[in-house]
């Protein structure tokens, strides 16, 4: 029922019909809620990995944490490639040009497949020296290297599932994208449970039974996640290419015609995002290098705190997905006043939701970290970091959702520069300076200050309206 209602409201955008404030808010929430669920369950995959690995001890946790920012780098590049095409799809759907939307999809499949294979080869080549480059010790280097290698071998499937999810979201079909994320999370739990731990006897509710297991430890966490990517890619690809009402290229068998403007526009949209992703992820790697000398306890606490915090800011990314869809389709329909209104409503909604999540994070910080590790020192340090970060969540939401608004309009260059300047100039310099005296807590103070500064920059861009000029017309 909700899916049909959101389809009707999206059709009002394309057909030029009037939308009340209630219509707009209903549409924002109907698109946001499934996307929030998808974002949260995606993070839960990493949360589950960390919790299961955390039970193996501090060294195992540190091994995963050391290369986590590097896996983000490859994931974010895959996301940028997907969005370069998906935004164009949203524009064509908004303009009721479904044939061109499907043509863009065909180009996207070919280009992202080639890119994912290239990324996989690069990852394989650097997997062995990477832990040492990041400042990790010999005691965790082998597990860290194997984790990174196995994770990135699944890069083509991860890219395919990300492209499919991105296309579904830009079409407005958040429900299926959410269902796929939930399915991948459930599979990740099952695979990790069977692969990380050795065969053992399970005792529960007065009953006991023998549970087989591979006992692979840290590498098993990456293998379980990789297998869930494989299944998720196949399922989500089938939905997009054969079941979608608009984008099913397997059902609408139009002739493939190469259109250079699709690739040019994908580069204009995606390249700033890819450059931003590369430099932002590189910044996270530098941040890891700042934390690494503080010891394995600090590395593990930092990793768990980042994972726990991501559960709180994922609603912002879910609302951001809705913002990209709504701005993209209303821009494609040529309705700029409606576009401005939807943009501001989504940003305000994101700030309210993440302010509430910041409060939850502050209150339940010890419990959130405690779910992932039994080590008291890690729990205490991780909880302190979360409580520092809680105060920055509303402004973090402003930067997340406003950036998504800009992406929907095809305005990616200047927002990317804003993200990069804030991260590299403000956060890293401040983190390095504060870490000397305050350790890991100083690193998180720097993060909170920088996110607040970044949110202010994006709010300024939102209300100045410069993002509207970034629309790319095919």
C-alpha positions in Angstrom: 0.0 0.0 0.0 2.7 2.5 1.0 4.7 1.6 -2.2 1.7 2.4 -4.4 1.2 5.6 -2.5 4.8 6.7 -3.0 4.5 5.8 -6.7 1.4 8.0 -7.0 3.1 10.9 -5.3 6.2 10.6 -7.5 3.9 10.5 -10.5 2.6 13.9 -9.4 6.1 15.3 -9.7 6.5 14.0 -13.2 3.0 15.2 -14.3 3.4 18.7 -13.0 0.6 18.5 -10.4 0.4 20.5 -7.2 1.8 19.0 -4.0 0.8 20.1 -0.5 3.3 20.3 2.4 1.6 17.1 3.7 2.2 15.4 0.3 5.8 16.4 0.4 6.4 15.2 4.0 4.5 11.9 3.3 6.7 11.3 0.2 9.9 12.1 2.2 9.0 9.7 4.9 7.8 6.9 2.6 11.1 7.1 0.6 13.3 7.6 3.7 12.1 4.9 6.0 12.9 1.9 3.7 16.2 3.5 2.8 17.0 4.1 6.5 16.3 0.4 7.1 18.6 -0.5 4.2 21.4 1.8 5.5 21.1 0.5 9.0 21.1 -3.1 8.0 24.2 -2.5 5.8 26.0 -1.1 8.9 24.7 -4.0 10.9 26.7 -6.3 8.6 29.9 -4.5 9.8 28.5 -4.4 13.4 28.0 -8.1 13.4 31.5 -8.7 11.9 33.0 -6.6 14.7 30.9 -8.2 17.4 31.8 -11.7 16.4 35.4 -10.9 15.8 35.5 -8.9 19.0 34.7 -12.1 21.0 38.1 -13.4 19.7 40.1 -10.7 21.6 41.7 -7.3 21.2 44.2 -8.3 18.5 41.5 -9.7 16.3 39.5 -6.5 16.7 42.5 -4.4 15.9 43.2 -6.5 12.7 39.8 -5.7 11.3 39.9 -2.1 12.5 43.3 -1.4 10.9 42.0 -2.1 7.3 38.4 -1.0 7.7 39.1 2.5 6.4 40.8 0.9 3.3 37.7 -1.2 2.6 35.7 2.0 2.8 37.9 3.4 0.0 37.0 0.7 -2.4 33.3 0.8 -1.4 33.0 4.5 -1.8 34.6 4.4 -5.3 32.0 1.8 -6.3 29.3 4.1 -4.9 30.6 7.1 -6.9 30.5 5.0 -10.2 26.9 3.9 -9.5 25.7 7.4 -8.8 27.2 8.9 -11.9 24.7 6.9 -13.9 21.8 6.7 -11.4 21.4 10.4 -11.1 20.9 10.6 -14.9 18.3 7.8 -14.6 16.4 9.9 -12.0 16.5 12.9 -14.4 15.1 10.9 -17.3 12.4 9.3 -15.2 11.4 12.8 -14.0 11.2 13.8 -17.6 9.0 10.7 -18.4 11.7 9.5 -20.9 11.9 5.9 -19.8 13.6 4.6 -22.9 16.6 6.8 -22.3 16.6 5.9 -18.6 17.0 2.2 -19.7 19.8 3.2 -22.1 21.7 4.7 -19.3 21.2 1.5 -17.2 22.9 -0.5 -20.0 25.8 1.8 -20.1 26.1 1.6 -16.3 26.3 -2.1 -16.2 29.2 -2.3 -18.7 31.2 0.6 -17.2 30.8 -0.4 -13.5 31.7 -4.0 -14.2 35.0 -3.0 -15.8 35.8 -0.6 -12.9 35.1 -3.2 -10.3 37.4 -5.7 -11.8 40.2 -3.0 -12.0 39.6 -2.2 -8.3 39.8 -5.8 -7.4 43.1 -6.3 -9.1 44.6 -3.2 -7.3 43.4 -4.5 -4.0 44.9 -7.9 -4.5 48.3 -6.3 -5.4 48.4 -4.1 -2.2 46.8 -6.6 0.3 50.1 -7.9 1.8 52.0 -4.6 2.5 48.9 -2.6 3.4 48.8 -3.4 7.2 52.4 -2.2 7.5 51.7 0.9 5.5 49.0 1.7 8.0 51.3 1.4 11.0 50.0 -2.0 12.2 52.3 -4.4 14.0 53.4 -7.9 12.9 51.1 -9.4 15.5 48.0 -8.4 13.5 49.4 -7.9 10.0 48.6 -11.3 8.6 44.9 -11.4 9.8 44.5 -7.8 8.6 45.9 -8.6 5.2 43.8 -11.7 4.7 40.6 -9.8 5.8 41.3 -7.0 3.2 42.1 -9.5 0.5 39.0 -11.6 0.9 36.7 -8.6 1.2 38.0 -7.0 -2.0 37.8 -10.2 -4.0 34.0 -9.8 -3.7 34.3 -6.2 -5.2 32.5 -7.0 -8.6 29.5 -8.4 -6.7 29.5 -5.5 -4.3 29.6 -3.1 -7.2 26.8 -4.9 -8.9 24.6 -4.9 -5.8 25.4 -1.2 -5.2 24.5 -0.3 -8.7 21.2 -2.2 -8.5 20.3 -0.6 -5.2 21.2 2.9 -6.5 19.0 2.4 -9.6 16.1 1.2 -7.5 16.4 4.2 -5.2 16.5 6.7 -8.1 13.4 5.0 -9.6 11.7 5.5 -6.2 11.6 1.9 -5.3 13.1 2.0 -1.8 11.2 -1.0 -0.5 13.0 -3.6 -2.7 16.4 -2.0 -2.0 15.6 -2.2 1.7 14.6 -5.8 1.4 17.8 -6.7 -0.3 19.9 -5.1 2.4 17.9 -6.9 5.1 18.5 -10.2 3.3 22.2 -9.5 3.0 22.4 -8.7 6.7 20.7 -12.0 7.6 23.0 -14.0 5.3 26.0 -12.2 6.8 24.9 -13.4 10.3 24.5 -17.0 9.2 27.7 -17.1 7.1 29.8 -15.5 9.9 28.4 -17.8 12.5 29.4 -20.8 10.5 32.7 -19.5 9.2 34.4 -17.5 12.0 34.0 -19.9 14.8 35.2 -23.6 15.1 32.9 -26.5 15.6 31.5 -26.4 19.1 28.6 -27.3 21.4 25.9 -24.7 21.7 23.9 -24.3 24.9 20.7 -22.3 24.8 17.4 -22.4 26.9 18.4 -25.6 28.6 19.2 -27.4 25.3 22.5 -28.2 23.7 23.5 -29.3 20.2 26.6 -29.6 18.1 27.3 -26.7 15.7 29.8 -27.2 12.8 32.1 -24.4 12.0 35.1 -23.6 9.8 37.1 -21.7 12.6 38.6 -19.2 10.2 38.6 -16.3 12.7 39.2 -12.8 11.2 39.4 -13.9 7.6 36.1 -15.8 8.1 34.4 -12.5 8.8 35.4 -11.1 5.4 34.5 -14.4 3.7 31.0 -14.4 5.3 30.4 -10.8 4.2 31.7 -11.5 0.7 29.3 -14.4 0.3 26.4 -12.2 1.3 27.5 -9.7 -1.3 27.4 -12.5 -4.0 23.8 -13.6 -3.1 22.7 -10.0 -2.7 24.0 -9.0 -6.1 22.2 -11.8 -7.8 18.9 -11.1 -6.1 19.0 -7.3 -6.5 20.1 -7.6 -10.1 17.2 -9.8 -10.9 14.7 -7.3 -9.4 16.2 -4.4 -11.3 16.7 -5.9 -14.7 13.6 -8.2 -14.9 11.0 -6.9 -12.4 11.3 -3.1 -12.4 8.4 -1.3 -14.1 10.6 1.2 -15.7 14.2 0.0 -15.8 13.9 -3.8 -16.6 16.3 -4.0 -19.5 15.8 -7.7 -19.6 12.1 -7.2 -20.3 12.3 -4.2 -22.6 14.7 -5.5 -25.1 15.6 -2.2 -26.9 18.7 -2.2 -29.1 21.8 -1.0 -27.3 23.0 2.2 -28.8 26.2 3.8 -27.5 25.6 7.4 -26.4 28.7 9.3 -25.5 26.8 12.0 -23.5 25.8 9.3 -21.0 29.5 8.6 -20.2 30.4 12.3 -20.3 27.6 13.1 -17.8 28.5 10.1 -15.7 32.1 11.5 -15.5 30.9 15.0 -14.7 28.8 13.6 -11.8 30.9 10.7 -10.7 34.4 11.9 -11.1 34.2 14.6 -8.3 32.4 12.0 -6.2 35.1 9.4 -6.9 37.9 11.9 -6.2 36.2 12.9 -3.0 35.7 9.3 -2.1 39.4 8.5 -2.7 40.7 11.6 -0.8 38.1 11.2 2.0 38.9 7.5 2.4 42.6 8.4 2.3 41.9 10.9 5.0 40.3 8.1 7.1 43.4 6.0 6.4 45.6 8.9 7.7 43.3 9.1 10.7 43.9 5.4 11.3 47.7 6.1 11.1 47.2 8.8 13.8 45.4 6.3 16.0 47.7 3.3 15.3 50.6 4.5 17.5 48.2 4.7 20.5 48.1 0.9 20.7 45.8 -2.0 20.0 43.3 -1.0 22.6 42.9 2.5 21.0 42.7 0.9 17.5 39.9 -1.5 18.6 38.0 1.2 20.6 38.2 3.6 17.6 36.9 0.9 15.3 34.0 -0.1 17.5 33.1 3.5 18.2 33.0 4.3 14.4 30.8 1.2 13.8 28.5 2.1 16.7 28.3 5.8 15.6 27.4 4.7 12.0 24.2 3.1 13.3 23.2 6.6 14.5 24.1 8.5 11.3 22.7 6.0 8.8 19.2 7.5 9.1 20.8 10.7 7.7 22.1 8.7 4.7 18.7 7.1 4.3 17.0 10.5 4.2 19.8 11.6 1.8 18.8 8.8 -0.6 15.3 10.2 -0.6 16.6 13.7 -1.2 18.7 12.5 -4.2 15.6 10.8 -5.7 13.2 13.7 -5.1 15.6 16.4 -6.3 16.7 14.3 -9.3 13.1 13.6 -10.5 11.8 17.2 -9.8 14.8 18.7 -11.6 14.2 16.3 -14.5 10.6 17.4 -14.5 11.7 21.1 -14.6 10.0 21.9 -11.3 12.6 24.1 -9.5 10.3 25.6 -6.9 9.2 22.1 -5.9 12.8 21.0 -5.9 13.8 23.8 -3.5 11.0 23.0 -1.1 11.8 19.2 -1.1 15.5 19.9 -0.6 14.9 22.1 2.5 12.3 19.7 4.0 14.6 16.7 3.7 17.6 18.6 5.3 15.4 19.8 8.2 14.0 16.2 8.6 17.5 14.8 8.7 18.7 17.2 11.3 15.8 16.5 13.6 16.2 12.7 13.3 19.9 12.7 13.8 19.6 15.0 16.8 17.4 12.4 18.4 19.9 9.6 17.4 22.7 11.7 19.0 20.8 11.7 22.3 20.3 7.9 22.0 24.0 7.5 21.3 25.0 9.6 24.3 22.8 7.7 26.7 23.5 4.2 25.5 27.2 4.5 24.5 28.5 1.9 27.0 25.9 -0.6 25.9 26.5 0.0 22.2 30.3 -0.7 22.6 29.7 -3.5 25.0 27.7 -5.4 22.4 30.9 -5.7 20.3 33.6 -6.5 22.9 34.0 -8.0 26.3 37.2 -6.1 27.0 36.5 -3.4 29.7 39.3 -1.0 28.6 37.9 -1.0 25.0 34.3 -0.5 26.2 35.2 2.5 28.4 37.4 4.3 25.8 34.9 3.6 23.0 32.0 5.0 25.1 33.9 8.2 25.8 34.4 8.7 22.1 30.8 8.2 21.3 29.7 10.7 23.8 32.0 13.3 22.4 30.6 12.7 18.9 26.9 12.8 20.0 26.9 16.6 20.1 27.8 16.9 16.4 25.1 14.7 14.9 22.6 17.4 13.9 25.2 19.3 11.9 26.6 16.0 10.5 23.0 15.4 9.2 23.0 18.9 7.5 26.2 18.0 5.6 25.0 14.5 4.6 21.5 15.4 3.4 22.6 18.7 1.7 25.3 16.8 -0.1 22.7 14.3 -1.3 20.5 17.2 -2.5 23.5 18.5 -4.6 24.1 15.0 -6.0 20.5 14.8 -7.1 20.9 18.1 -9.0 24.2 16.9 -10.6 26.2 19.5 -8.5 29.1 17.4 -7.2 32.3 19.3 -7.8 32.1 22.2 -5.3 30.4 20.0 -2.6 33.2 17.5 -3.0 35.8 20.3 -2.5 33.9 21.4 0.6 34.0 17.9 2.1 37.7 17.5 1.3 38.8 20.9 2.6 36.9 20.4 5.8 38.3 16.9 6.3 41.9 17.4 5.4 42.4 21.0 6.7 40.3 21.0 9.8 39.9 17.4 11.1 43.3 15.8 10.3 45.4 18.7 11.5 43.3 19.1 14.6 43.3 15.3 15.3 47.1 15.1 15.0 47.6 18.0 17.4 45.1 16.8 20.0 46.2 13.2 19.8 49.6 14.2 21.2 48.1 15.3 24.5 44.6 13.7 24.7 45.0 10.4 22.9 42.0 8.9 21.2 39.6 11.3 22.9 41.4 14.2 21.2 41.0 12.5 17.8 37.2 12.4 18.4 37.0 16.0 19.6 38.6 16.9 16.3 36.0 14.9 14.5 33.1 16.6 16.3 34.5 20.0 15.6 35.0 19.3 12.0 31.6 17.8 11.4 29.9 20.9 12.9 32.0 23.1 10.7 31.2 21.1 7.6 27.5 21.2 8.4 27.5 24.9 8.6 29.2 25.1 5.1 26.6 22.9 3.5 23.7 24.8 5.1 25.1 28.0 3.6 25.3 26.4 0.2 21.7 25.0 0.5 20.2 28.4 1.2 22.3 30.3 -1.3 20.8 28.0 -4.0 24.0 27.6 -6.0 23.5 23.8 -6.1 20.6 24.3 -8.5 23.0 25.5 -11.2 24.8 22.1 -11.2 22.0 20.3 -13.1 23.5 18.4 -16.0 21.2 18.2 -19.1 21.6 15.2 -21.3 
